[in-house]
Structures are given as C-alpha cells and as structure tokens.
Amino acid sequence: MPTFVTLAKFTDQGMKNIKDVPERHQAFRAAAEKLGVKVKDVWYTVGSHDIVVICEGTGEAVTASLLKIGSAGNVRTQTMRGFTPDEFKKIVATI
C-alpha cells in the first residue's frame, strides 16, 4: 500500500479553535478509515508546519481524505508520496 507524508499548518480558523484539535484528530482518523486510508502516525510539531501525518492508502483515497479535512478550513496541507528504502531501490534499479 502506498505511503504518504502530509505536512499540515493550522489556518487562522484552526488556531481560534485549537482546543478542538483532539476531537478533530479523531474525526479525521474515522473519516480516513471510512475511505480506506490507514493513518499510521500523527505528530504535532513546532516550526514551519504544525502537524505531520503518515498514512497508507491509494492515491485517490488519501486525496479524498485530505480534501475532506481541508474543506473544514482548519488546516492547509502539503502531501508527498513516500517510498521505503526497498521501494526506492527497485525504482532506481529501473534507470
């Protein structure tokens, strides 16, 4: 199953409702699971981004789950496809 790394940043609305983050976290996990996405890890961070999410699923399912959370207006996301060392080795072997 493909792995995706998402960096999220709170919007002004998200910061105004920061105390709701634990409930929003659980709602995101539940919505993602319904779409077939496995949320492997969530980290709250300091610096240029506020949250790092590691999840597995099809590109379509992950995109749908991130569009759903983004449409609520509390975070903006940037997502990257991640590859394990073994996956990357196979990719490099093809060139």
C-alpha positions in Angstrom: 0.0 0.0 0.0 1.5 3.4 -0.9 2.6 5.7 1.9 2.0 9.4 2.1 3.6 12.1 4.3 1.4 15.1 4.9 2.6 18.4 6.4 -0.3 20.5 7.8 -0.4 24.0 9.0 -3.2 25.5 11.1 -5.2 28.3 9.4 -6.4 31.3 11.5 -9.7 29.4 12.0 -7.8 26.3 13.2 -5.9 28.4 15.7 -9.0 30.1 17.0 -10.4 26.6 17.7 -7.1 25.0 18.8 -8.7 23.3 21.9 -10.9 21.3 19.5 -7.8 19.6 17.9 -8.1 16.3 19.8 -11.7 15.8 18.6 -10.8 16.9 15.1 -7.9 14.4 15.1 -10.3 11.6 16.0 -12.8 12.7 13.4 -10.0 12.8 10.7 -8.9 9.2 11.6 -12.5 8.0 11.4 -13.2 9.7 8.1 -9.9 8.5 6.6 -10.6 4.9 7.7 -14.1 5.0 6.1 -12.3 6.0 2.8 -9.8 3.1 3.1 -6.9 5.1 4.5 -4.8 3.8 7.4 -3.5 6.7 9.5 -0.2 5.2 10.8 1.1 8.2 12.8 0.3 11.8 13.7 2.8 14.2 15.2 2.2 17.7 16.4 5.3 19.8 15.6 6.8 23.3 16.1 8.4 25.2 13.2 7.1 25.8 9.7 4.4 23.1 10.0 2.1 22.2 12.9 1.2 18.5 12.1 2.9 15.6 10.3 0.6 12.7 9.2 1.9 9.4 7.9 -0.8 7.3 6.2 -1.3 4.5 3.8 -3.9 4.1 1.0 -4.5 4.6 -2.6 -3.7 8.0 -4.0 -7.4 8.6 -4.6 -8.4 7.6 -1.1 -5.7 9.7 0.5 -6.6 12.7 -1.7 -10.2 12.4 -0.8 -9.5 12.3 2.9 -7.2 15.3 2.7 -9.8 17.2 0.7 -12.4 16.4 3.3 -10.2 17.7 6.2 -9.1 20.7 4.1 -12.7 21.7 3.3 -13.4 22.2 7.0 -11.0 25.1 6.9 -8.8 24.4 10.0 -5.7 23.3 8.2 -3.9 23.5 4.9 -1.9 20.5 3.8 1.1 19.6 1.6 1.4 15.9 0.8 4.3 13.9 -0.6 4.4 10.2 -1.7 6.9 8.4 0.5 8.9 5.3 -0.5 10.6 2.8 1.7 14.3 2.1 1.1 13.4 -1.2 -0.6 10.8 0.6 -2.9 13.3 3.2 -3.8 16.0 0.6 -4.6 13.5 -1.1 -7.0 12.8 2.3 -8.6 16.5 3.2 -9.0 17.2 -0.3 -10.5 14.9 0.6 -13.4 17.1 3.5 -14.6 
